[in-house]
Amino acid sequence: MTFHELVADAPTRAVVVSRFLALLELYRRGAVEFIQDEALARLSIQWTGSSDQIDIDVDDYTGHASAQATTASSVEYTDADMQGAHSDD
């Protein structure tokens, strides 16, 4: 899977950033590897862990936030806005 595929359905920049931060945490725990041929090239993600190895703390989780909900830091964008942000080439 590529990072582009992972965030293709993200409704806000905040969701893109959240998914990226989650990937960094999974990398830190040894659950994923990143594959990238050169700087700024396509970023591929490969699962390397198992469900037994990863302990994800969800004690603070209180439920689903609405996909339509926005905060001051989350700005909605159009497909045209994302063309440059998701460039894999």
Summary of the structure (lengths in Angstrom):
residues: 89
radius of gyration: 14.7
end to end distance: 15.1
largest distance: 40.4
contacts: 163
relative contact order: 0.21
helix: 31%
strand: 12%
